[in-house]
Amino acid sequence: MSFYNLKHPEQEVSFSQAVRQGLGKNQGLFFPKAIPDFSNSIKELLKLPLVERSAKILYPLVQDSLSEDEVLQIVTNAFNFPALVQSVDEHNAALELFHGPTLAFKDFGARFMAQCLQKFTQEENQKITILTATSGDTGAAVAHAFSGLDNIKVVILFPKGKISLLQEKMFTTIGGNISTLAVAGSFDDCQGLVKTSFDDLGLASDIGLNSANSINISRLLAQICYYFEAAAQLFRQRGNIDELVFSIPSGNFGNLTAGLLAKAMGLPIKRFIAATNLNDTVPRYLKTGEWEPKETVATMSNAMDVSKPNNWPRVEHMLKSGIVPETCLSSVMIDEQETQLAMHKLNSMGYISEPHASVAYKALQYGLSATEFGVFLGTAHPAKFKDTVESTLGCLLGLPKELADCASETSLSEDLDVDFEQLKSYLLSHCKS
Ligand SMILES: *Cc1c(COP(=O)(O)O)cnc(C)c1O
């Protein structure tokens, strides 16, 4: 199976190239040439455990670069924590994706990508540097996923003093092959420095730059697997998987892309709701046909504060080319007050939820029919948004072990000005192979 560039369909690459390159010519996104169809073996697939099933689903997509055994090994290393379906009432359940090392769903994609890259770089005895900017979750997931891997250095830029101390400690205390730089500027300044580094072709090739960001196809492929896992658990719990509706708290729309791919591969999902916060470019687009991103606004569900979702071209391609029916997607904006109301509603049913999952839950409350069953994705552990959850619900949350452990460690980050030359000399002295 090869992958092609959605902007330049004549550009075709192998899975291994797509993972290492990230983006195609002209910033085009890679997309599978063909989508495997498992519709005749869904029942059998759902009986398998997560790891074994995931290897089976992914193998046809990556077989030009990995053997069946290699895929199984990669998935075994990557998915060493569960995805859990928790019912909240007779018609709704949460799919909890936050039981990994950094307590967010991004662990699935980042760990799978790290294992793939490790395999590909070992084969070619290549050294690479992952350079990424983070406003929180991505940095932690990437740092943990790549920690201790051979041939791969990771450099993470974050805006100094602009993310919570706990979030910062999740990736600045690891050390080893993970370096972190506290930039005296904003998140946009950090992203600007990353972009300038990639544009410096000499630097990029000297240190083997790769961004590991959410447009990397490997991260999306990994995320397909937990939709199958959700269906497997629901089948066991309810005896059927009829009329499933997934509600996805969306920022860059990677999670939604993976869900649509799962449906295209034969998983019987009736429809999807893409739930956004006030950053509602997509719901407005689906209503009016006009793509009009506005200035990004800050919300409680800050991992979704994205006004130009970078995976949208993949979603649009699947809808327009009939890979999934256009009628299977709707999108709704949930404002801050509705998000808080949803947190309260869930709390009254005995389920403590953070703002992102609450946005998705709220979206299900608009228009789930009597025969449908709603599943909303829990993308982060409530403790990751401790202050918001505590102040909204008026309760106190304990810290899970992962957070408590790193809270007491010392940050190893170094300071950096918003100065590309300073970053460049840092990279050349720390990451040159
Ligand atoms: C990244 C993130 C999202 C958004 O996911 P996309 O795939 O970018 O749409 C939602 N919730 C949390 C907690 C996240 O970290």
The ligand as a MOL file (V3000), in Angstrom:
LIG
                    3D

  0  0  0     0  0            999 V3000
M  V30 BEGIN CTAB
M  V30 COUNTS 15 15 0 0 0
M  V30 BEGIN ATOM
M  V30 1 C -5.2960 17.2700 20.8090 0
M  V30 2 C -6.5260 17.2250 21.6540 0
M  V30 3 C -7.8330 17.3240 21.1050 0
M  V30 4 C -8.0740 17.5820 19.6370 0
M  V30 5 O -7.8140 16.4660 18.8460 0
M  V30 6 P -7.6660 16.6060 17.2530 0
M  V30 7 O -7.3150 15.2500 16.7840 0
M  V30 8 O -6.5890 17.6210 17.0250 0
M  V30 9 O -8.9820 17.0790 16.7260 0
M  V30 10 C -8.9300 17.1720 21.9400 0
M  V30 11 N -8.7660 16.9880 23.2630 0
M  V30 12 C -7.5390 16.9210 23.8420 0
M  V30 13 C -7.4480 16.7640 25.3170 0
M  V30 14 C -6.3820 17.0290 23.0640 0
M  V30 15 O -5.1810 16.9710 23.6410 0
M  V30 END ATOM
M  V30 BEGIN BOND
M  V30 1 1 1 2
M  V30 2 1 2 3
M  V30 3 2 2 14
M  V30 4 1 3 4
M  V30 5 2 3 10
M  V30 6 1 4 5
M  V30 7 1 5 6
M  V30 8 2 6 7
M  V30 9 1 6 8
M  V30 10 1 6 9
M  V30 11 1 10 11
M  V30 12 2 11 12
M  V30 13 1 12 13
M  V30 14 1 12 14
M  V30 15 1 14 15
M  V30 END BOND
M  V30 END CTAB
M  END
